[in-house]
């Protein structure tokens, strides 16, 4: 497939080698306008805003993924495969299972469990375990410590369902899973398939154990700045 693709309007030289990928297009816009020097809108197909600029002199693109594994599966694959992106860093939100995690804490997803079937396309003779790039994990943890941000590194659960008729996702906590979101497993699968790097950094926006702490939609969009700055520090 040539670029631009069906889903990304940018020209080949308009996407940086490192892409920050929030789910929300408005979070993409916020990061671009508050952190990037000379941000340029390079994609707005289907309202999925993508901007390229520089951060401390280094080229970086920030582009939304939308919600769910099918959506991030499309965008991350096209970025890795057709735009030759080296690394995608998801900057998202998650619900927390762990008793030591609170709203606005950081989860660095070393691995991603899932109830989805995204990995079935690879026809592996077993169960593939999607994981992050270790160097990105290590550097993100170092930056959290330097900033004095409370964080945990571990497994996250990428669910294909936001409203689950079967009940709570808290069963995953029994296996030490830190929280739930909807994208990381597909991102990690695509990184493995294309030989590229990926990391998911999530800010806790909802807490299954402390629901009184839950963040509003506006706070999710605009106030998770520690996560944004940690991700930009990896560029």
C-alpha positions as CSV (number, residue, x, y, z in Angstrom):
1,X,0.0,0.0,0.0
2,X,1.3,3.5,-0.9
3,X,1.0,6.5,1.4
4,X,-1.2,8.3,2.1
5,X,-3.2,5.3,3.2
6,X,-7.0,4.8,3.4
7,X,-6.9,6.0,7.0
8,X,-3.9,8.4,7.3
9,X,-3.7,11.4,5.1
10,X,0.0,12.3,5.9
11,X,2.7,12.2,3.2
12,X,5.6,9.8,3.8
13,X,7.9,12.5,5.2
14,X,5.2,14.0,7.5
15,X,5.2,11.2,10.2
16,X,8.1,11.1,12.7
17,X,9.9,7.9,13.7
18,X,8.3,8.0,17.1
19,X,4.5,8.4,17.5
20,X,2.6,9.1,20.6
21,X,-0.9,7.6,20.4
22,X,-3.7,8.6,22.7
23,X,-7.1,7.1,22.1
24,X,-8.9,10.5,22.2
25,X,-8.4,12.9,19.2
26,X,-8.8,15.8,21.6
27,X,-6.0,14.5,23.8
28,X,-3.9,14.3,20.6
29,X,-4.7,18.0,19.9
30,X,-3.9,18.9,23.5
31,X,-0.5,17.3,23.5
32,X,0.4,18.9,20.1
33,X,-0.7,22.4,21.1
34,X,0.8,22.3,24.6
35,X,4.1,20.4,24.1
36,X,5.2,20.4,20.4
37,X,7.1,23.2,18.7
38,X,5.5,24.1,15.3
39,X,2.9,21.4,15.3
40,X,1.4,20.7,11.9
41,X,-1.9,18.8,11.3
42,X,-1.0,15.9,9.1
43,X,-4.1,13.8,9.5
44,X,-7.8,14.4,10.1
45,X,-9.5,11.5,8.3
46,X,-12.5,10.4,10.4
47,X,-11.7,13.1,12.9
48,X,-8.5,11.2,14.0
49,X,-6.2,14.1,14.5
50,X,-2.5,13.6,13.9
51,X,0.1,16.3,14.4
52,X,3.8,16.4,13.7
53,X,6.2,18.8,15.3
54,X,9.3,18.8,17.5
55,X,9.8,18.3,21.2
56,X,13.1,19.7,22.5
57,X,14.3,19.7,18.9
58,X,13.4,16.0,18.3
59,X,10.7,15.2,15.6
60,X,7.6,13.5,17.1
61,X,4.1,12.7,15.8
62,X,1.1,12.5,18.0
63,X,-2.0,10.8,16.5
64,X,-5.1,9.3,18.0
65,X,-6.0,5.6,17.7
66,X,-9.7,5.7,18.5
67,X,-11.1,3.1,20.9
68,X,-10.5,-0.6,20.9
69,X,-8.2,-3.2,19.4
70,X,-9.6,-3.1,15.9
71,X,-9.1,0.7,15.7
72,X,-5.5,0.8,17.1
73,X,-4.8,-2.3,15.0
74,X,-5.4,-0.4,11.8
75,X,-3.5,2.8,12.7
76,X,-0.5,1.1,14.3
77,X,-0.1,-1.3,11.4
78,X,-0.2,1.4,8.8
79,X,2.3,3.5,10.8
80,X,4.7,0.6,11.4
81,X,4.3,-0.9,7.9
82,X,3.8,1.9,5.5
83,X,5.2,5.0,7.3
84,X,8.2,3.0,8.7
85,X,7.6,4.3,12.2
86,X,10.1,2.8,14.7
87,X,8.1,3.2,18.0
88,X,4.6,3.8,19.0
89,X,3.9,4.9,22.6
90,X,0.3,4.6,23.7
91,X,-0.7,7.3,26.2
92,X,-4.1,6.3,27.4
93,X,-6.3,5.8,30.5
94,X,-7.2,2.7,32.4
95,X,-9.3,1.4,35.2
96,X,-7.2,0.1,38.1
97,X,-7.6,-3.2,40.0
98,X,-4.6,-3.0,42.3
99,X,-5.2,-1.7,45.8
100,X,-2.0,0.5,45.7
101,X,-3.1,2.3,42.5
102,X,-5.1,5.5,42.7
103,X,-6.5,8.0,40.1
104,X,-3.7,9.8,38.3
105,X,-1.1,7.1,39.1
106,X,0.8,5.6,36.2
107,X,0.6,2.1,34.8
108,X,3.5,1.0,32.6
109,X,2.2,-2.1,30.7
110,X,5.0,-4.6,30.4
111,X,2.5,-7.1,29.0
112,X,-1.1,-7.2,27.8
113,X,-3.6,-9.9,28.5
114,X,-6.8,-9.9,26.4
115,X,-10.2,-11.5,25.9
116,X,-9.9,-10.5,22.2
117,X,-9.0,-12.5,19.1
118,X,-6.6,-10.0,17.5
119,X,-3.6,-12.4,17.8
120,X,-5.5,-15.3,16.1
121,X,-4.6,-13.9,12.7
122,X,-1.0,-14.9,13.2
123,X,-1.9,-18.6,13.4
124,X,0.5,-19.4,16.3
125,X,0.5,-22.9,17.6
126,X,-0.4,-21.7,21.1
127,X,-1.1,-18.5,23.0
128,X,1.0,-15.5,22.0
129,X,1.9,-13.2,25.0
130,X,2.0,-9.6,23.7
131,X,4.7,-7.6,25.5
132,X,6.2,-4.1,25.4
133,X,9.7,-3.1,24.3
134,X,11.9,-3.6,27.4
135,X,14.1,-0.5,26.8
136,X,11.0,1.7,26.6
137,X,9.7,0.1,29.8
138,X,12.9,0.7,31.6
139,X,13.3,4.3,30.5
140,X,9.7,5.1,31.3
141,X,10.1,3.7,34.8
142,X,13.3,5.7,35.3
143,X,11.4,8.9,34.2
144,X,8.6,8.2,36.7
145,X,11.1,7.9,39.5
146,X,12.9,11.1,38.4
147,X,9.5,13.0,38.4
148,X,8.4,11.5,41.7
149,X,5.3,10.0,40.0
150,X,3.7,7.0,41.6
151,X,3.7,4.1,39.1
152,X,3.6,0.4,38.7
153,X,5.0,-1.9,36.0
154,X,3.2,-5.1,35.1
155,X,0.4,-6.7,33.2
156,X,-2.7,-4.9,31.8
157,X,-5.9,-6.3,30.5
158,X,-7.0,-5.2,27.0
159,X,-10.7,-5.9,26.9
160,X,-12.9,-6.0,23.8
161,X,-15.9,-5.0,25.8
162,X,-16.5,-1.8,27.8
163,X,-19.9,-3.0,29.0
164,X,-19.4,-6.7,29.9
165,X,-22.6,-8.7,30.4
166,X,-20.6,-11.4,32.1
167,X,-19.8,-9.1,35.0
168,X,-16.7,-7.4,36.4
169,X,-13.2,-7.6,35.0
170,X,-11.9,-7.9,38.6
171,X,-11.2,-11.6,38.1
172,X,-8.0,-10.6,36.3
173,X,-6.7,-9.0,39.5
174,X,-6.3,-12.5,40.9
175,X,-3.5,-13.0,38.5
176,X,-1.8,-9.8,39.4
177,X,-3.1,-7.8,36.4
178,X,-3.0,-4.1,37.3
179,X,-5.9,-2.7,35.4
180,X,-8.0,-2.6,32.2
181,X,-8.0,-0.7,29.0
182,X,-8.9,-1.6,25.4
183,X,-5.9,-1.2,23.0
184,X,-2.5,-2.4,24.2
185,X,-2.6,-6.1,23.2
186,X,-3.2,-5.2,19.5
187,X,-0.5,-2.6,19.5
188,X,2.0,-5.0,21.0
189,X,1.0,-7.7,18.5
190,X,1.6,-5.4,15.6
191,X,4.9,-4.2,16.9
192,X,6.0,-7.9,17.2
193,X,4.7,-8.7,13.7
194,X,6.5,-5.8,12.1
195,X,9.7,-5.9,14.2
196,X,9.1,-2.5,15.8
197,X,8.8,-1.1,19.3
198,X,5.8,-0.3,21.4
199,X,4.8,0.7,24.9
200,X,1.6,1.5,26.7
201,X,1.6,4.1,29.4
202,X,-1.7,4.6,31.1
203,X,-3.0,7.1,33.7
204,X,-5.5,5.6,36.1
205,X,-8.8,7.4,35.4
206,X,-11.1,5.0,37.1
207,X,-10.6,2.9,40.2
208,X,-12.6,-0.3,40.8
209,X,-11.6,-0.2,44.5
210,X,-11.9,3.5,45.1
211,X,-14.8,4.7,42.7
212,X,-15.1,8.0,44.5
213,X,-11.7,9.0,42.9
214,X,-12.8,8.6,39.3
215,X,-11.9,11.3,36.8
216,X,-14.3,13.3,34.6
217,X,-14.1,13.3,30.8
218,X,-12.5,16.7,30.8
219,X,-9.9,15.6,33.3
220,X,-9.1,12.6,31.1
221,X,-8.6,14.8,28.1
222,X,-6.5,17.6,29.6
223,X,-5.0,16.8,33.0
224,X,-3.0,13.6,32.6
225,X,0.2,15.7,32.0
226,X,2.6,13.4,33.9
227,X,1.9,10.6,31.4
228,X,2.3,12.9,28.5
229,X,5.7,14.3,29.7
230,X,7.0,10.8,30.5
231,X,6.1,9.6,27.0
232,X,7.7,12.7,25.4
233,X,10.8,12.0,27.4
234,X,11.2,8.7,25.5
235,X,11.4,10.4,22.1
